[in-house]
Amino acid sequence: MLSLTRENNGKQRLGVSELLPRAAQRLGFQSFTRTLVFVKLDLGVLPGRFQGPWTFEPVSIQDVEADEFYFDGWFRQEAALKRLRAGKRLFVFMHNGRAVYYHWAELNEVEIRWLDMRFAIPPDVVYRTFVYTVPEFRQLGFARRIGHEVSHFWKSHGFKHIFAVIDPQNHSSLLLFRQLGFKAYQVVQYRRFWFLKQYEAQNPDSGEYKKWFAVFRGPESVWRAFWGVRIVS
């Protein structure tokens, strides 16, 4: 069983000043604009085969249940258990007995909260999300090394594509994904005016764009507007 406890990860409570904006947002009482870059990796053209055993380890429900103070940089114990029980996958890289890199993946159904979207994806596509490196272990190449390994892991299990979303202002993540072979296939801008939602996807190469309007859940076709290959559900 893995020991996933990190240092200085005591439980934290949100104050009223943090809870009220979150509640207002969930109820629809806010207007804002958000943008994300969608990137994908075609595993069919991933060069070579990974030689040697995987250096990352899958995390089980039992691993997280055994760690009262679990925290992976994104989720604490209760939230992580909920995700694992829903079929999400989590991998961790251990360094000298310490968990220093966490890597979540979603299959079949994806949720992108930043865009208020939930949608189904084909069985041969993986959504890479919620990656975290412990601060003192950053700039050491773990994210690139394990990211490369995980891509080969999915390829070896018959998956054809991986996709992810990135904040356009996060230049280090954009560079990392380029180094891992991902290519930007669309930029999605999400505008919300109280309960009205507007989505605009733009092809970064041609400049072509598509728009959708919604009141409740975001349209499922937004994520693959400029995917470029036929999606078989």
C-alpha positions in Angstrom: 0.0 0.0 0.0 1.3 3.4 -0.9 2.1 6.0 1.7 0.8 9.2 0.1 1.0 11.6 3.0 2.7 14.9 2.2 4.3 17.3 4.6 2.4 20.4 5.8 -0.9 19.2 4.4 -3.2 19.8 7.4 -6.8 20.3 6.7 -7.9 23.8 5.9 -11.3 25.5 6.1 -12.5 28.1 3.8 -13.6 31.5 5.3 -16.8 33.3 4.5 -15.0 35.6 2.1 -14.1 32.6 0.0 -17.3 30.7 0.4 -19.7 33.5 -0.7 -18.2 34.0 -4.2 -18.1 30.3 -4.8 -21.8 30.0 -3.8 -22.8 32.9 -6.0 -20.9 31.4 -8.9 -22.6 28.0 -8.5 -26.0 29.7 -8.3 -25.4 31.6 -11.5 -25.2 35.1 -9.9 -22.0 36.1 -11.7 -20.8 37.3 -15.1 -17.3 36.4 -16.3 -15.2 35.4 -19.3 -12.8 32.4 -19.2 -10.5 31.0 -21.9 -8.8 27.6 -22.2 -6.5 26.1 -24.9 -7.5 22.5 -25.9 -4.5 20.3 -26.8 -4.4 16.7 -28.0 -1.9 13.9 -28.5 -2.2 11.3 -31.2 -0.9 8.2 -29.6 -0.7 6.5 -33.0 2.3 8.6 -33.9 4.0 8.5 -30.5 7.6 7.6 -31.3 9.0 4.3 -30.1 8.0 2.1 -27.2 8.7 2.7 -23.5 11.5 0.4 -22.4 11.6 -0.8 -18.8 9.0 -0.9 -16.0 6.7 2.0 -15.3 8.2 4.3 -12.6 4.8 5.6 -11.6 2.2 3.7 -9.6 -1.6 3.6 -9.8 -3.4 4.8 -6.7 -6.2 2.7 -5.3 -9.2 3.5 -3.2 -7.6 1.6 -0.3 -4.4 3.7 -0.6 -6.4 7.0 -0.1 -8.7 5.6 2.6 -5.6 4.6 4.6 -4.2 8.2 4.5 -6.2 10.5 6.8 -4.3 13.6 5.7 -4.3 12.8 2.0 -3.8 15.8 -0.3 -2.6 15.7 -3.9 -2.5 19.4 -4.6 -6.1 19.5 -5.9 -8.2 17.1 -3.7 -8.3 16.0 -0.1 -9.3 12.6 1.0 -13.1 12.8 0.6 -13.0 14.4 -2.8 -10.3 12.0 -4.1 -12.2 9.0 -2.9 -15.3 10.3 -4.7 -13.4 10.6 -7.9 -11.8 7.2 -7.7 -15.1 5.6 -7.0 -16.5 7.3 -10.1 -13.9 5.6 -12.2 -11.3 8.4 -12.4 -7.7 7.2 -12.5 -4.8 8.5 -10.4 -1.1 7.8 -10.8 1.7 8.9 -8.5 5.4 9.1 -8.7 7.3 8.2 -5.5 10.8 9.7 -4.8 12.7 8.3 -1.8 9.4 7.0 -0.4 7.6 10.3 -0.8 4.8 11.1 -3.3 6.1 14.0 -5.3 4.0 14.0 -8.5 0.3 13.3 -9.0 -1.5 12.7 -12.3 -5.3 12.4 -12.7 -7.0 11.0 -15.8 -10.7 10.7 -16.8 -12.3 8.1 -19.0 -15.8 7.9 -20.6 -17.2 11.0 -18.9 -15.3 14.3 -18.5 -16.1 17.3 -16.3 -14.4 20.7 -17.0 -15.7 22.9 -14.1 -13.9 26.0 -15.3 -16.1 25.9 -18.4 -19.2 24.5 -16.7 -19.1 21.5 -19.0 -19.7 17.7 -18.5 -19.7 15.4 -21.5 -19.0 11.8 -22.7 -15.9 11.0 -24.6 -15.2 7.9 -26.8 -13.8 4.8 -25.2 -10.4 5.2 -26.8 -9.8 8.8 -25.6 -8.3 9.9 -22.3 -8.7 13.3 -20.6 -5.5 14.3 -18.8 -6.3 16.6 -15.9 -5.3 17.8 -12.4 -1.5 17.2 -12.5 0.5 18.4 -9.6 4.2 18.4 -8.6 5.2 19.1 -5.0 6.9 22.6 -5.2 10.4 21.6 -4.0 10.5 19.0 -6.7 9.6 21.2 -9.6 12.1 22.1 -12.5 13.6 18.6 -12.1 12.0 17.1 -15.1 9.5 14.8 -13.3 6.4 16.2 -15.1 8.0 15.7 -18.5 9.4 12.3 -17.7 6.2 10.8 -16.1 4.0 12.5 -18.6 5.9 10.7 -21.4 5.6 7.4 -19.5 1.8 7.8 -18.9 1.3 8.5 -22.6 3.0 5.2 -23.5 0.9 3.5 -20.7 -2.3 4.6 -22.4 -1.0 3.6 -25.8 -0.1 0.1 -24.6 -3.7 -0.3 -23.4 -5.2 0.5 -26.8 -6.1 4.2 -26.4 -5.7 6.4 -29.4 -5.7 10.0 -28.1 -5.1 12.1 -25.0 -6.5 15.6 -24.7 -6.2 18.3 -22.0 -7.0 21.9 -21.4 -4.6 24.7 -20.4 -4.9 28.3 -19.2 -3.4 30.3 -22.1 -1.5 32.4 -19.5 0.3 29.3 -18.1 3.3 29.4 -20.4 5.2 26.7 -18.6 2.4 24.2 -19.1 2.0 25.1 -22.7 5.7 24.5 -23.2 5.5 21.2 -21.3 2.7 19.9 -23.5 4.5 20.9 -26.7 7.6 18.9 -25.4 5.3 15.9 -24.8 4.0 16.1 -28.4 0.6 17.7 -27.8 -0.8 20.1 -30.4 -3.3 22.9 -29.8 -6.5 22.2 -31.8 -8.8 24.9 -30.5 -9.1 27.8 -28.1 -12.5 28.0 -26.2 -13.8 31.2 -24.7 -16.6 30.9 -22.3 -18.7 33.9 -21.4 -21.4 33.8 -18.7 -24.0 36.5 -18.2 -25.9 35.3 -15.1 -27.6 32.2 -16.4 -26.9 32.6 -20.1 -23.8 30.8 -21.3 -21.9 31.5 -24.6 -19.1 29.3 -25.9 -16.8 30.2 -28.8 -14.3 27.7 -30.2 -11.6 28.9 -32.5 -9.2 27.0 -34.7 -5.8 28.5 -34.0 -4.5 27.6 -37.5 -7.4 28.8 -39.7 -9.0 31.4 -37.4 -12.4 29.7 -38.1 -14.8 29.8 -35.1 -18.0 28.3 -33.9 -20.5 29.6 -31.3 -23.0 28.0 -29.0 -25.5 29.4 -26.5 -26.8 27.5 -23.5 -28.7 28.0 -20.2 -27.9 24.8 -18.3 -25.1 22.4 -19.3 -22.6 23.4 -22.0 -23.1 21.8 -25.4 -21.3 18.4 -25.7 -19.9 19.2 -29.1 -17.7 22.1 -27.9 -14.8 20.0 -26.9 -14.4 18.4 -30.3 -15.4 21.4 -32.5 -12.0 21.4 -34.3 -10.7 18.0 -33.3 -9.8 17.2 -36.9 -10.6 13.5 -37.0 -13.9 11.7 -37.0 -15.0 10.9 -33.4 -16.7 7.6 -33.0 -18.7 7.5 -29.8 
